[in-house]
Amino acid sequence: MIYGDRKLINEQLANLKPNRYSGPMNKSILILSALLIFVFVSSSSAFAQQKSPKPLGTFKDWQAYSWVENGKTLCYMLSRPNKSTPKGVNRDDIYLMVTYRPSSSSKEEVSHITGYSYMEKSTVDVLIGNRKFVLATNNDVAWVPEGESDAKLISAMRGGSKLVVKGKSTRGTLTTDSYSLQGFTAAHKQIRKSCT
């Protein structure tokens, strides 16, 4: 399925955020995010011949990949929402991603790309069953704030069946994105196995 074109990638790359641990977001995750969008949106055979992420498998509602970044292999998994409300809101690509870098001090990072710019200095609620997690935001990305544990959120995702992300756009629109966690544990095991 085609969700966009090269223009979307150029816009993502033009809006790179600062390093997560000296500011809001890890620059390499955003580059990777832009590349991921391009993998999803491009039907170009020319791109397919270029160096691209290596598929590690599809696990129900999650897809896993590996990627070489600065000579080091990282792995990631992602899923798209099975439901987004309200309907008719103008949004770009939406997905939830877990990145695994065994050589990094943070190792695993969860991020949500929302397809619009979040309200400045706002937070995002992530609900898994009766558990609630609060994510920080910058432009169109939400992530676990510095000092908080990505591992706790990942553990909840492994034990859950559904994840809901609620955020507010710069226009004040409250959006809700619902994700299936079916296949999350298998995909998570795969990225750890492939990048260890």
HELIX and SHEET records of a PDB file:
HELIX    1   1 ARG A    6  ALA A   14  1                                   9    
HELIX    2   2 LYS A   27  VAL A   41  1                                  15    
HELIX    3   3 SER A   45  GLN A   49  1                                   5    
HELIX    4   4 ASP A  150  GLY A  159  1                                  10    
HELIX    5   5 PHE A  184  SER A  194  1                                  11    
SHEET    1   A11 LYS A  54  PHE A  59  0                                        
SHEET    2   A11 TRP A  62  GLU A  69 -1                                        
SHEET    3   A11 LYS A  72  SER A  79 -1                                        
SHEET    4   A11 TYR A  95  TYR A 100 -1                                        
SHEET    5   A11 GLU A 108  ILE A 113 -1                                        
SHEET    6   A11 VAL A 141  TRP A 143 -1                                        
SHEET    7   A11 ARG A 131  ASN A 138 -1                                        
SHEET    8   A11 THR A 123  ILE A 128 -1                                        
SHEET    9   A11 LYS A 162  LYS A 168 -1                                        
SHEET   10   A11 LEU A 174  SER A 180 -1                                        
SHEET   11   A11 LYS A  83  THR A  85 -1                                        
END                                                                             
